């Protein structure tokens, strides 16, 4: 197309003069309506609740100069620690946090398990089987209860969020994608908060897995893991600042599912040295192993595994210690073997440098608990350490719904909440 430069420049000049005159006239002419008052410009936002999980974040990562944002939130809020539920694995404990139920009761008894009602099938947290609502039907997470009560929720990669409960899902959710970075997850929450009031979630969850992934590969106190801790701390600081800039009050509930400890390869138990491979199925393995003897081998496998061993303790599921509240679900394998702290129960040599899955009273399995926001009393007295099932009743009250029957004690964290 031929461009006539002179004509276009003259058109622009006339337009510019006309625009300038209009601007000057507008400046000189008093407005026809009264100016907006500050209250009309600034929306008075109600507090939202954000539940953040930093997978495998040990409480002792705090206060060493690597977590200035979390340290500041702790200084202005309340910090304690939580005893995880058994087994100290990711999917069971994340489900416990949003239901208040022990794994035996909510049915997500491990990251990998089977159900007699579905012979030949297996739940595995890293494949499409985890999307099947069948595995999640024994529990109702808090975001579903909120949606049923008309409270909009948004979940950002919390384990279990992808499974529908009947026809109910969170108003906002995303299918897990390991390539969707932690920074992108935070940006998603920030975008939710920029919406009109009617479309903003009142309850949100946010899941970070950087510390867990790096801790497994490098060890819990490796420089790379501490760098991951710093990264997540910075992202939480950025989220706090963005929401503050929007004038959005937030009740932060920041937790982890469990801790992480160094693997000691000389403490590994190699199952092939104890049992013929054709005598059992290994449902899952690691610091904790679940074993299903094959038909005709039940007694021989049980005798071999429950014999005294300095590196592990094995139980028939009915004999798992009562303190673990585990083994009554039909989804728990017939035999559970627990490695000693730092050990593994494996089909081959260990490959990870860091692990979780040890007993619930292992100090390095302890989980983070940190709250900050207008709903919380900074002078509240709560136990220095409490069971993670006690979190759910407090969360339900924050969100504004009645808690469903659960295994938690509502009195444990009730002192944290300011009177309404």
C-alpha positions as CSV (number, residue, x, y, z in Angstrom):
1,X,0.0,0.0,0.0
2,X,1.3,3.5,-1.0
3,X,1.6,5.8,2.0
4,X,1.1,9.6,1.3
5,X,3.3,11.0,4.0
6,X,2.4,14.7,3.6
7,X,-1.4,13.9,3.9
8,X,-1.0,11.6,6.9
9,X,1.2,14.2,8.7
10,X,-1.3,16.9,8.1
11,X,-4.1,14.7,9.4
12,X,-2.1,13.9,12.5
13,X,-1.3,17.6,13.1
14,X,-4.9,18.6,12.9
15,X,-5.9,15.8,15.2
16,X,-3.2,16.7,17.7
17,X,-4.3,20.3,17.8
18,X,-7.9,19.4,18.3
19,X,-7.0,16.9,21.1
20,X,-4.9,19.6,22.8
21,X,-7.7,22.1,22.7
22,X,-10.1,19.6,24.1
23,X,-7.7,18.7,26.9
24,X,-7.1,22.4,27.8
25,X,-10.9,23.0,27.8
26,X,-11.4,20.0,30.1
27,X,-8.8,21.2,32.5
28,X,-10.4,24.7,32.6
29,X,-14.0,23.5,32.9
30,X,-15.2,22.4,36.4
31,X,-16.3,18.8,36.5
32,X,-20.1,18.2,36.2
33,X,-20.0,15.7,39.1
34,X,-18.3,15.7,42.5
35,X,-14.9,14.0,42.7
36,X,-14.7,10.4,44.0
37,X,-14.1,10.1,47.7
38,X,-11.3,7.8,48.9
39,X,-13.8,5.3,50.2
40,X,-15.3,5.1,46.7
41,X,-11.9,4.5,45.1
42,X,-10.6,1.9,47.5
43,X,-12.6,-1.2,47.9
44,X,-12.9,-2.5,51.5
45,X,-11.8,-6.1,51.1
46,X,-12.7,-8.9,53.5
47,X,-9.9,-11.2,54.7
48,X,-9.2,-14.3,52.7
49,X,-7.6,-17.5,54.0
50,X,-4.6,-19.0,52.2
51,X,-3.3,-22.4,53.2
52,X,0.3,-22.8,52.0
53,X,2.1,-26.1,52.1
54,X,5.9,-26.3,51.6
55,X,6.4,-30.0,51.1
56,X,9.2,-31.4,53.3
57,X,10.0,-28.0,54.9
58,X,11.7,-28.7,58.2
59,X,10.9,-26.1,61.0
60,X,14.6,-25.8,61.6
61,X,15.0,-24.1,58.2
62,X,13.7,-21.0,59.8
63,X,15.7,-18.3,61.6
64,X,19.1,-19.0,60.0
65,X,19.1,-16.0,57.6
66,X,17.6,-17.9,54.7
67,X,13.9,-17.2,55.3
68,X,13.5,-13.5,56.1
69,X,9.9,-13.4,54.9
70,X,8.8,-16.4,56.8
71,X,10.7,-15.2,59.8
72,X,8.8,-11.9,59.6
73,X,5.5,-13.6,59.3
74,X,6.4,-15.7,62.4
75,X,7.5,-12.7,64.3
76,X,4.1,-11.0,63.6
77,X,2.1,-14.2,64.1
78,X,2.3,-17.5,65.9
79,X,4.7,-20.4,65.1
80,X,4.6,-23.9,66.4
81,X,5.3,-27.4,65.1
82,X,3.1,-30.3,64.1
83,X,3.4,-34.1,64.5
84,X,2.6,-35.6,61.1
85,X,0.2,-38.5,60.7
86,X,1.5,-42.0,60.0
87,X,2.8,-42.7,57.4
88,X,4.9,-39.5,57.0
89,X,4.3,-39.3,53.3
90,X,3.0,-36.5,51.1
91,X,-0.4,-37.6,49.9
92,X,-1.6,-39.1,53.2
93,X,-0.6,-36.0,55.2
94,X,-1.9,-33.4,52.7
95,X,-5.3,-35.2,52.8
96,X,-5.2,-35.2,56.6
97,X,-4.5,-31.4,56.7
98,X,-7.7,-30.6,54.8
99,X,-10.0,-33.3,56.3
100,X,-8.8,-33.7,59.9
101,X,-8.9,-37.4,59.4
102,X,-6.1,-40.0,59.9
103,X,-5.0,-41.8,56.8
104,X,-6.8,-45.0,58.0
105,X,-10.0,-43.0,58.0
106,X,-9.7,-40.8,54.8
107,X,-8.4,-43.7,52.7
108,X,-5.3,-42.2,51.2
109,X,-3.1,-44.5,53.2
110,X,0.2,-44.0,51.2
111,X,1.4,-42.4,48.0
112,X,0.9,-45.9,46.4
113,X,-1.7,-48.4,47.6
114,X,-4.3,-50.9,46.5
115,X,-7.9,-51.5,47.4
116,X,-9.5,-55.0,47.6
117,X,-12.6,-53.5,45.9
118,X,-10.5,-52.9,42.8
119,X,-8.4,-56.0,42.3
120,X,-5.6,-55.5,39.9
121,X,-5.6,-51.7,40.2
122,X,-3.3,-49.4,42.1
123,X,-3.4,-45.8,43.3
124,X,-0.1,-44.1,42.4
125,X,0.3,-40.4,43.1
126,X,2.3,-39.7,39.9
127,X,-0.1,-41.1,37.3
128,X,-3.6,-40.8,36.1
129,X,-4.9,-43.3,38.6
130,X,-4.8,-40.4,41.2
131,X,-7.5,-38.6,39.3
132,X,-10.1,-41.3,39.8
133,X,-12.8,-40.1,42.3
134,X,-13.0,-43.7,43.6
135,X,-9.9,-43.3,45.6
136,X,-11.0,-40.1,47.2
137,X,-14.6,-41.0,48.0
138,X,-14.0,-41.7,51.7
139,X,-13.2,-38.1,52.5
140,X,-14.4,-34.5,51.8
141,X,-11.7,-31.8,51.7
142,X,-12.3,-28.4,53.1
143,X,-12.6,-26.7,49.6
144,X,-15.6,-29.0,48.8
145,X,-17.3,-28.2,52.1
146,X,-16.7,-24.5,51.3
147,X,-18.2,-24.8,47.8
148,X,-21.3,-26.6,49.2
149,X,-21.7,-23.7,51.6
150,X,-21.5,-21.1,48.7
151,X,-17.9,-20.1,49.6
152,X,-15.7,-19.8,46.5
153,X,-12.4,-21.7,46.8
154,X,-9.3,-21.9,44.7
155,X,-6.7,-24.7,44.8
156,X,-3.3,-24.5,43.3
157,X,-1.9,-28.1,43.0
158,X,-2.9,-29.3,46.4
159,X,-2.7,-33.1,46.4
160,X,-6.2,-34.5,45.7
161,X,-7.6,-31.3,44.2
162,X,-8.0,-32.9,40.8
163,X,-10.6,-35.5,41.9
164,X,-14.2,-34.4,41.7
165,X,-16.5,-35.1,44.6
166,X,-19.8,-35.9,43.0
167,X,-20.3,-32.9,40.7
168,X,-18.5,-30.5,43.0
169,X,-15.0,-29.1,42.5
170,X,-13.2,-26.0,43.6
171,X,-14.3,-22.9,41.7
172,X,-10.7,-22.5,40.5
173,X,-8.2,-25.4,40.2
174,X,-5.5,-26.7,38.0
175,X,-4.4,-30.1,36.9
176,X,-0.9,-30.8,38.3
177,X,1.9,-29.9,35.9
178,X,5.5,-30.3,37.2
179,X,6.6,-27.8,34.6
180,X,4.3,-25.1,36.0
181,X,6.8,-23.3,38.3
182,X,6.3,-22.2,41.8
183,X,6.6,-18.6,40.6
184,X,3.7,-19.3,38.2
185,X,1.6,-20.8,40.9
186,X,2.0,-17.6,43.0
187,X,1.1,-15.4,40.0
188,X,-2.1,-17.5,39.6
189,X,-3.2,-16.7,43.1
190,X,-2.4,-13.1,42.6
191,X,-4.5,-13.0,39.5
192,X,-7.4,-14.6,41.3
193,X,-7.2,-11.7,43.8
194,X,-7.3,-9.1,41.1
195,X,-10.7,-10.2,40.0
196,X,-14.0,-8.5,40.9
197,X,-15.2,-9.4,44.4
198,X,-17.8,-11.9,43.3
199,X,-15.2,-14.0,41.4
200,X,-12.4,-14.0,44.0
201,X,-11.9,-17.1,46.1
202,X,-12.3,-16.7,49.8
203,X,-10.3,-19.8,50.6
204,X,-7.2,-20.8,48.7
205,X,-4.6,-23.5,48.9
206,X,-1.0,-23.3,47.4
207,X,1.4,-26.1,47.2
208,X,5.2,-25.9,46.7
209,X,7.3,-29.0,46.0
210,X,10.8,-27.4,45.3
211,X,12.2,-28.1,48.8
212,X,11.0,-31.7,48.8
213,X,12.3,-32.6,45.3
214,X,15.7,-31.0,46.0
215,X,15.9,-32.5,49.5
216,X,15.4,-36.0,48.1
217,X,18.1,-35.6,45.4
218,X,20.7,-33.6,47.4
219,X,19.9,-34.1,51.1
220,X,17.9,-31.9,53.5
221,X,20.8,-29.6,54.4
222,X,22.6,-29.5,51.1
223,X,23.3,-26.0,49.6
224,X,20.9,-26.7,46.7
225,X,18.1,-27.5,49.2
226,X,18.8,-24.3,51.2
227,X,18.7,-22.4,47.9
228,X,15.2,-23.9,47.3
229,X,14.2,-22.8,50.8
230,X,15.3,-19.2,50.0
231,X,13.4,-19.3,46.7
232,X,10.1,-20.3,48.3
233,X,10.6,-17.8,51.0
234,X,11.1,-15.0,48.5
235,X,8.0,-16.1,46.6
236,X,5.9,-16.0,49.8
237,X,7.3,-12.6,50.5
238,X,6.3,-11.4,47.0
239,X,2.8,-12.8,47.4
240,X,2.4,-11.0,50.7
241,X,3.6,-7.7,49.2
242,X,1.3,-8.0,46.2
243,X,-1.8,-8.7,48.3
244,X,-0.8,-5.8,50.6
245,X,-0.6,-3.6,47.5
246,X,-4.1,-4.7,46.6
247,X,-5.4,-3.8,50.0
248,X,-6.2,-7.5,50.6
249,X,-6.1,-8.7,54.2
250,X,-4.9,-12.3,54.4
251,X,-4.9,-15.0,57.0
252,X,-1.8,-17.0,56.1
253,X,-1.7,-20.6,57.4
254,X,1.7,-22.0,56.3
255,X,2.5,-25.6,57.0
256,X,4.5,-28.6,55.8
257,X,3.4,-32.2,55.5
258,X,6.5,-33.7,57.1
259,X,10.2,-33.1,57.4
260,X,13.2,-34.8,55.7
261,X,16.3,-36.6,56.9
262,X,19.6,-37.7,55.5
263,X,19.7,-41.3,54.1
264,X,22.4,-43.5,55.5
265,X,23.1,-46.2,52.9
266,X,24.7,-48.6,55.4
267,X,21.3,-48.8,57.1
268,X,19.4,-50.0,54.1
269,X,17.6,-53.4,54.2
270,X,17.6,-55.2,50.8
271,X,14.5,-57.3,50.6
272,X,16.0,-59.7,48.0
273,X,18.4,-60.9,50.7
274,X,15.5,-61.9,53.0
275,X,12.7,-63.1,50.7
276,X,12.5,-64.8,47.3
277,X,11.0,-62.3,44.8
278,X,8.3,-64.7,43.7
279,X,6.9,-64.9,47.3
280,X,5.5,-61.3,47.6
281,X,4.4,-58.1,45.9
282,X,6.1,-54.9,46.9
283,X,3.3,-52.3,47.0
284,X,5.7,-49.4,47.9
285,X,9.1,-49.0,49.4
286,X,11.5,-46.5,51.0
287,X,11.9,-45.8,54.7
288,X,8.5,-47.5,54.9
289,X,7.6,-50.5,52.9
290,X,4.2,-52.2,52.3
291,X,4.4,-55.9,51.4
292,X,1.6,-58.2,50.2
293,X,2.6,-61.9,50.4
294,X,1.4,-64.0,47.4
295,X,-1.1,-66.7,47.9
296,X,0.4,-69.7,49.7
297,X,3.4,-67.7,51.0
298,X,1.6,-65.7,53.7
299,X,3.1,-67.4,56.8
300,X,6.6,-67.8,55.4
301,X,6.8,-64.1,54.3
302,X,5.4,-62.9,57.7
303,X,7.9,-65.0,59.7
304,X,10.9,-63.8,57.6
305,X,9.9,-60.2,57.9
306,X,8.8,-60.1,61.6
307,X,12.0,-61.8,62.8
308,X,14.2,-59.4,64.8
309,X,16.2,-57.1,62.6
310,X,18.3,-54.2,63.8
311,X,17.6,-52.2,60.7
312,X,13.8,-52.5,60.5
313,X,10.7,-53.5,62.3
314,X,7.9,-55.2,60.5
315,X,4.3,-55.8,61.7
316,X,1.2,-57.6,60.4
317,X,-1.2,-54.7,59.8
318,X,-3.2,-55.6,62.8
319,X,-0.1,-55.2,65.0
320,X,1.0,-51.8,63.9
321,X,1.5,-49.8,67.1
322,X,-1.6,-48.1,68.3
323,X,0.3,-44.8,68.5
324,X,0.5,-44.8,64.7
325,X,-3.4,-45.1,64.3
326,X,-2.7,-47.1,61.2
327,X,-3.6,-50.5,59.8
328,X,-7.4,-50.8,60.1
329,X,-8.1,-49.6,56.5
330,X,-8.5,-52.4,54.0
331,X,-6.2,-50.4,51.8
332,X,-3.2,-50.9,54.1
333,X,-1.0,-53.8,52.9
334,X,-0.9,-57.0,55.0
335,X,2.7,-56.3,56.2
336,X,4.2,-52.9,57.0
337,X,8.0,-52.6,57.5
338,X,9.5,-49.5,59.1
339,X,13.2,-48.8,58.6
340,X,15.2,-47.2,61.4
341,X,15.9,-43.5,61.2
342,X,18.1,-42.9,58.1
343,X,17.4,-46.4,56.7
344,X,15.4,-47.7,53.8
345,X,13.6,-50.9,53.0
346,X,14.2,-51.5,49.3
347,X,14.5,-54.0,46.5
348,X,17.9,-52.5,45.6
349,X,20.5,-49.9,46.8
350,X,19.2,-46.5,47.9
351,X,19.2,-43.7,45.3
352,X,17.9,-40.7,47.3
353,X,20.1,-38.7,49.6
354,X,17.1,-37.5,51.6
355,X,13.9,-39.2,52.7
356,X,10.8,-39.0,54.7
357,X,8.5,-41.8,55.8
358,X,10.1,-42.4,59.2
359,X,8.2,-42.6,62.5
360,X,6.0,-39.7,63.5
361,X,8.1,-38.9,66.6
362,X,11.4,-38.6,64.6
363,X,12.4,-35.0,65.3
364,X,13.4,-34.6,61.6
365,X,9.9,-35.6,60.5
366,X,8.3,-32.7,62.4
367,X,6.2,-30.4,60.3
368,X,6.0,-26.6,60.1
369,X,3.1,-24.5,61.5
370,X,3.0,-20.8,61.1
371,X,0.0,-18.4,61.1
372,X,-0.3,-14.7,60.5
373,X,-3.2,-12.4,59.9
374,X,-6.1,-10.4,61.3
375,X,-7.9,-13.6,62.6
376,X,-5.1,-14.6,64.9
377,X,-4.2,-13.6,68.4
378,X,-0.4,-13.2,68.7
379,X,-0.6,-13.7,72.5
380,X,-2.4,-17.1,72.2
381,X,-1.0,-20.0,74.1
382,X,-1.0,-23.3,72.1
383,X,1.1,-26.5,72.4
384,X,4.6,-26.2,71.1
385,X,3.9,-29.4,69.1
386,X,0.5,-30.8,68.3
387,X,-1.0,-33.5,65.9
388,X,-1.7,-32.3,62.4
389,X,-5.3,-33.5,62.6
390,X,-5.9,-30.6,64.9
391,X,-5.4,-28.1,62.1
392,X,-8.7,-28.8,60.3
393,X,-11.2,-27.6,62.9
394,X,-9.4,-24.2,63.0
395,X,-9.2,-24.0,59.2
396,X,-13.0,-24.7,59.0
397,X,-13.7,-22.0,61.4
398,X,-11.5,-19.5,59.5
399,X,-13.2,-20.4,56.2
400,X,-16.6,-20.1,57.8
401,X,-18.0,-23.6,57.6
402,X,-18.9,-26.2,60.2
403,X,-16.2,-28.9,60.4
404,X,-17.2,-32.4,59.3
405,X,-16.6,-35.3,61.8
406,X,-12.9,-35.6,62.1
407,X,-10.1,-37.0,64.3
408,X,-8.8,-33.6,65.5
409,X,-9.3,-31.7,68.7
410,X,-10.9,-28.3,68.1
411,X,-9.7,-27.0,71.5
412,X,-6.0,-27.3,70.6
413,X,-5.9,-24.3,68.2
414,X,-9.1,-22.5,69.2
415,X,-7.1,-20.0,71.4
416,X,-5.4,-18.7,68.3
417,X,-8.5,-17.2,66.8
418,X,-9.6,-13.8,67.9
419,X,-13.2,-13.4,69.0
420,X,-15.5,-12.3,66.1
